[in-house]
Amino acid sequence: MVAQLLPQPHPILACLDQAAELVHGVRDVQPLFMTPAEKTAAVEKLARLEAMTAELNLRVVAAAGDAAHEAGARDTGGWLAS
């Protein structure tokens, strides 16, 4: 028997898949019954998470010139606009 290694997703894609799955897992959970302290903590953590994902998005977009070219766009801005 020959073992085959399956290609692993890039760490950024794996992270995004996990994050999406986790957030999807609480889509029906209502914050109504959180304590005020829990709501404060959640708002603070969400703001940090939002900043982290915005930074990651900018890093990926800054490196996406090849993806834009492969898609036939003149530049990254045009690629994003489409």
C-alpha positions as CSV (number, residue, x, y, z in Angstrom):
1,M,0.0,0.0,0.0
2,V,1.3,3.4,-0.9
3,A,0.4,6.4,1.2
4,Q,-0.5,9.5,-0.6
5,L,-0.1,12.9,0.9
6,L,-3.0,15.2,0.2
7,P,-2.2,18.8,-0.6
8,Q,-2.7,21.0,2.4
9,P,-4.5,24.4,2.0
10,H,-2.4,27.5,2.5
11,P,-2.4,28.4,6.2
12,I,-4.3,31.6,5.4
13,L,-7.0,29.7,3.6
14,A,-7.2,27.1,6.4
15,C,-7.5,29.9,9.0
16,L,-10.3,31.6,7.1
17,D,-12.2,28.4,6.7
18,Q,-11.9,27.7,10.4
19,A,-12.9,31.2,11.3
20,A,-15.9,31.1,9.0
21,E,-17.0,27.8,10.4
22,L,-16.8,29.1,14.0
23,V,-18.7,32.3,13.2
24,H,-21.3,30.3,11.3
25,G,-21.7,28.1,14.4
26,V,-23.1,31.0,16.4
27,R,-25.3,32.5,13.7
28,D,-28.4,31.6,15.7
29,V,-27.1,32.5,19.1
30,Q,-28.7,35.7,20.4
31,P,-26.6,38.1,22.5
32,L,-29.8,39.2,24.3
33,F,-29.0,37.1,27.3
34,M,-25.3,38.1,27.6
35,T,-24.4,40.1,30.7
36,P,-23.3,43.7,30.2
37,A,-19.7,42.6,30.9
38,E,-20.0,39.9,28.3
39,K,-21.4,42.3,25.7
40,T,-18.6,44.8,26.4
41,A,-16.0,42.0,26.1
42,A,-17.7,40.8,22.8
43,V,-17.7,44.3,21.3
44,E,-14.0,44.8,22.2
45,K,-13.0,41.3,20.8
46,L,-15.1,41.9,17.7
47,A,-13.3,45.2,17.1
48,R,-9.9,43.6,17.5
49,L,-10.9,40.7,15.2
50,E,-12.3,43.1,12.6
51,A,-9.0,45.0,12.6
52,M,-7.0,41.8,12.3
53,T,-9.1,40.6,9.3
54,A,-8.8,44.1,7.7
55,E,-5.0,43.9,8.0
56,L,-5.0,40.4,6.6
57,N,-7.2,41.4,3.7
58,L,-4.9,44.3,2.8
59,R,-1.9,42.0,2.9
60,V,-3.5,39.5,0.6
61,V,-4.8,42.2,-1.8
62,A,-1.3,43.8,-1.9
63,A,0.1,40.5,-3.1
64,A,-2.7,39.8,-5.5
65,G,-1.3,41.3,-8.6
66,D,-0.7,37.9,-10.1
67,A,-4.3,36.9,-9.4
68,A,-5.5,40.0,-11.1
69,H,-3.3,39.4,-14.1
70,E,-4.4,35.8,-14.3
71,A,-8.0,36.9,-14.3
72,G,-7.3,39.3,-17.2
73,A,-7.6,42.5,-15.3
74,R,-5.3,45.4,-16.0
75,D,-4.4,45.9,-12.4
76,T,-5.5,44.8,-8.9
77,G,-7.9,47.8,-8.5
78,G,-9.8,46.7,-11.7
79,W,-9.8,43.1,-10.5
80,L,-11.3,44.1,-7.2
81,A,-13.8,46.3,-8.8
82,S,-15.1,43.5,-11.0
